[in-house]
Amino acid sequence: MKKVLLFFVLAVAATTVQAQPLADANDRLTKQLSWETQSYDFGIMEQAKAQTATFKFQNNTDEVVFIKTVKPTCGCTVADYTRSAIQPSEWAEVKANYNAAAAGMFRKTIQVTTSASTEAVVLTISGEVK
């Protein structure tokens, strides 16, 4: 009986020791990136005049972060972004340049993936072209 109890105590202790690095990694990931905003409304725009929305974020992790990909949902939106390493506490940005060619309401998205997370951040631009 004592051997079974000793085995159980050792198994619980080993599991606790192994779980610690995973908890540290999750804490680091929960800090992530802090976006000023993830949506931008241009309001009413003139047709044939492109406009740019700037989305800024801060690296709140303890590690250097890179923007891996920036994917607009259509060819009417061109994205530019910080391509250099983003150090802890530094700010970076993603710019979305929308070509207001067609009249009417619009809502477009830009998916941003970084080295800080496996999930993409979705930025949204919207407005009305007159």
C-alpha positions as CSV (number, residue, x, y, z in Angstrom):
1,M,0.0,0.0,0.0
2,K,2.8,2.4,0.9
3,K,4.4,1.7,-2.6
4,V,1.2,2.6,-4.4
5,L,0.8,5.8,-2.4
6,L,4.5,6.7,-3.0
7,F,4.0,6.1,-6.7
8,F,0.9,8.3,-6.8
9,V,2.7,11.1,-5.0
10,L,5.6,10.9,-7.4
11,A,3.4,10.9,-10.5
12,V,1.5,14.0,-9.3
13,A,4.8,15.8,-8.6
14,A,6.2,14.9,-12.0
15,T,3.1,16.2,-13.7
16,T,3.2,19.5,-11.8
17,V,6.9,20.0,-12.7
18,Q,6.2,19.3,-16.4
19,A,3.2,21.7,-16.5
20,Q,5.2,24.7,-15.4
21,P,7.0,25.6,-18.7
22,L,3.6,25.3,-20.5
23,A,2.0,27.7,-18.0
24,D,4.9,30.2,-18.5
25,A,4.4,30.1,-22.3
26,N,0.7,30.6,-22.0
27,D,1.2,33.6,-19.7
28,R,3.6,35.1,-22.3
29,L,1.1,34.6,-25.1
30,T,-1.8,36.1,-23.2
31,K,0.0,39.4,-23.2
32,Q,0.3,39.3,-27.0
33,L,-0.1,42.5,-29.0
34,S,-2.1,45.5,-28.0
35,W,-3.9,47.1,-30.9
36,E,-5.1,50.8,-30.7
37,T,-8.1,49.8,-32.9
38,Q,-9.0,46.9,-35.2
39,S,-11.5,48.8,-37.2
40,Y,-11.6,52.0,-39.1
41,D,-14.5,53.8,-40.7
42,F,-13.6,56.2,-43.5
43,G,-17.1,57.7,-43.4
44,I,-18.1,59.2,-46.8
45,M,-15.4,59.2,-49.4
46,E,-15.1,60.7,-52.9
47,Q,-15.0,58.2,-55.7
48,A,-11.6,57.7,-57.4
49,K,-9.7,59.0,-54.3
50,A,-7.7,56.4,-52.4
51,Q,-7.5,56.7,-48.6
52,T,-5.3,55.1,-46.0
53,A,-6.1,53.7,-42.6
54,T,-3.3,53.1,-40.1
55,F,-3.6,50.4,-37.5
56,K,-1.0,50.6,-34.7
57,F,-0.1,47.9,-32.1
58,Q,2.4,47.5,-29.3
59,N,4.4,44.3,-28.7
60,N,3.5,43.4,-25.1
61,T,5.4,40.1,-25.1
62,D,8.8,39.4,-23.7
63,E,10.1,38.4,-27.2
64,V,10.9,39.9,-30.5
65,V,7.8,39.7,-32.8
66,F,7.6,39.7,-36.6
67,I,4.6,40.3,-38.9
68,K,4.5,37.1,-41.0
69,T,1.7,37.9,-43.4
70,V,-0.8,40.7,-44.2
71,K,-3.7,39.6,-46.5
72,P,-6.4,42.0,-47.7
73,T,-9.6,40.3,-48.8
74,C,-9.7,42.0,-52.2
75,G,-7.5,43.7,-54.8
76,C,-9.0,47.1,-54.0
77,T,-7.0,47.2,-50.7
78,V,-3.3,47.3,-50.6
79,A,-1.5,46.8,-47.3
80,D,1.9,47.9,-46.1
81,Y,3.4,47.0,-42.7
82,T,6.4,47.1,-40.4
83,R,8.8,44.6,-41.9
84,S,11.6,44.9,-39.2
85,A,11.7,43.1,-35.9
86,I,9.4,44.5,-33.3
87,Q,11.2,44.5,-29.9
88,P,9.3,44.2,-26.6
89,S,7.4,47.4,-25.8
90,E,7.9,48.8,-29.4
91,W,5.1,50.0,-31.6
92,A,4.5,48.9,-35.2
93,E,1.8,49.5,-37.8
94,V,-0.2,48.0,-40.6
95,K,-1.5,50.5,-43.3
96,A,-4.5,49.7,-45.5
97,N,-4.8,51.8,-48.6
98,Y,-8.3,51.5,-50.1
99,N,-9.0,52.4,-53.7
100,A,-12.4,54.0,-53.8
101,A,-13.2,53.1,-57.4
102,A,-16.8,51.8,-57.0
103,A,-19.7,53.8,-55.5
104,G,-21.6,52.4,-52.5
105,M,-21.0,51.0,-49.1
106,F,-18.0,48.8,-48.4
107,R,-16.5,46.7,-45.7
108,K,-13.2,45.0,-46.2
109,T,-10.9,43.0,-44.0
110,I,-7.2,42.5,-43.7
111,Q,-5.8,39.3,-41.9
112,V,-2.6,39.8,-40.0
113,T,-0.5,36.9,-38.7
114,T,2.5,37.4,-36.4
115,S,5.0,35.3,-34.7
116,A,3.2,36.1,-31.4
117,S,0.2,33.9,-32.1
118,T,-1.0,31.1,-34.4
119,E,-4.3,33.0,-34.8
120,A,-4.7,35.9,-37.3
121,V,-5.9,39.3,-36.2
122,V,-8.6,40.7,-38.4
123,L,-8.6,44.4,-39.2
124,T,-11.7,46.0,-40.8
125,I,-12.1,49.1,-42.9
126,S,-15.5,50.4,-43.9
127,G,-17.2,53.5,-45.4
128,E,-19.3,54.8,-48.3
129,V,-18.0,55.9,-51.6
130,K,-20.1,58.7,-53.3
